[in-house]
Amino acid sequence: SLIGRLMFELPEEMGLIAIAVRQTQGKGRGGNVWLSPVGCALSTLHITIPLHSNLGQRIPFIQHLVSLAVVESVRSIPGYEEIDLRVKWPNDIYYSDLMKLGGVLVNSTLMDTTFHILIGFGFNVDNSNPTICINDLITKFNKEQGKKLKALTADCLIARTVTVLERLIEIFQEKGPNGILPSYYKYWVHSGKQVRLHNEEGPIAWIVGIDDYGFLQVHEEGKGVESVHPDGNSFDMLRNLIVPK
């Protein structure tokens, strides 16, 4: 809320980010509360995107770019390429397809011909409870592969995430979705996965990919390919369901 008040008061060329050590009143999708203990990388970033640009015409892609930036902040470090950190549509960070490590929440405001976008992202770097963290994955990798990779810090990964995000936005603005989708698919958890729609007895569909506007494409038997919007649906990984909210 503080950045939301500041973002219209600063010069356009000035960047703005807030970083928290601990979060007790964070917001998640659908009005959920997001509690984050010490050991997580927590920040809210303000960026501006021209309406009449590749990304300005496809704003839902922002959350995918941020999720990809978080994963690449780790997996683009030499030696850390095989740390099994992945993206889950539309806005989660996962260990393989097993556990959630973090997430992204994007709010946008259109002023004249400019989107002012607040990106909240957080991921578990160094807290083993209640599930697993990035440094646990590194420890696991070291034991299994006989490596000696160092633990990472929240500050380092926030900085790397923002740097990678800047590069991804530049690529998207120049080349559109095709510029980043190969990297996104490389790290996402859904390739070729079969899901049920609506409920556990619902129709079977196969995940195809992301459409030109960032929506999930599924192929339902007898109906062809359809797009699923994130604002109206939730992806339940545990039950392999796409459920209307």
VENUR-V321320 format. One record per backbone hydrogen bond with DSSP energy under -0.5 kcal/mol. NH is the residue of the N-H (numbers start at 1). CO is the residue of the C=O. Records with the same first field share a line. If there is no record, write none. Layout:
NH=CO / CO
This chain:
5=1 / 2
6=2
7=3
9=6
10=6
14=11
15=13
16=46
18=44
20=42
23=36
26=34
28=32
31=28
32=29
34=26
35=33
36=23
40=21 / 37
41=123
42=20 / 40
43=121
44=18
45=119
46=16
47=45 / 117
49=115
51=113
53=50 / 51
57=53
58=55
61=58
62=59
63=60
64=60
65=61
66=62
67=63
68=64
69=65
70=66
71=67
72=68
73=69
74=70 / 71
75=71
76=72
77=74
80=77
83=80
85=83
86=94
87=187
88=92
92=88
93=102
94=86
95=99
96=84 / 94
98=95
99=95
101=93
102=93
103=122
104=91
105=120
107=118
109=116
111=109 / 114
112=110
114=111
115=49
116=109 / 114
117=47 / 115
118=107
119=45 / 117
120=105 / 118
121=43 / 119
122=103
123=41
124=101
125=39 / 123
126=39
128=126
134=124
135=125
137=133
138=134
139=135
140=136
141=137
142=138
143=139
144=140
145=141
146=142
147=142
157=153
158=154
159=155
160=156
161=157
162=158
163=159
164=160
165=161
166=162
167=163
168=164
169=165
170=166
171=167
172=168
173=169
174=170
175=171
176=172
179=176
180=177
181=177
184=180
185=181
186=182
187=183 / 184
188=184
189=87
192=207
193=190
195=205
196=240
197=203
198=242
199=197
202=199
205=195
206=219
207=193
208=217
209=217
211=215
214=211
216=228
217=209
218=226
219=206
220=218 / 224
221=204
223=220
224=220
226=218
228=216
232=229
233=229 / 230
234=243
236=234 / 241
237=235
240=236
241=236
242=196
243=234 / 241
245=232
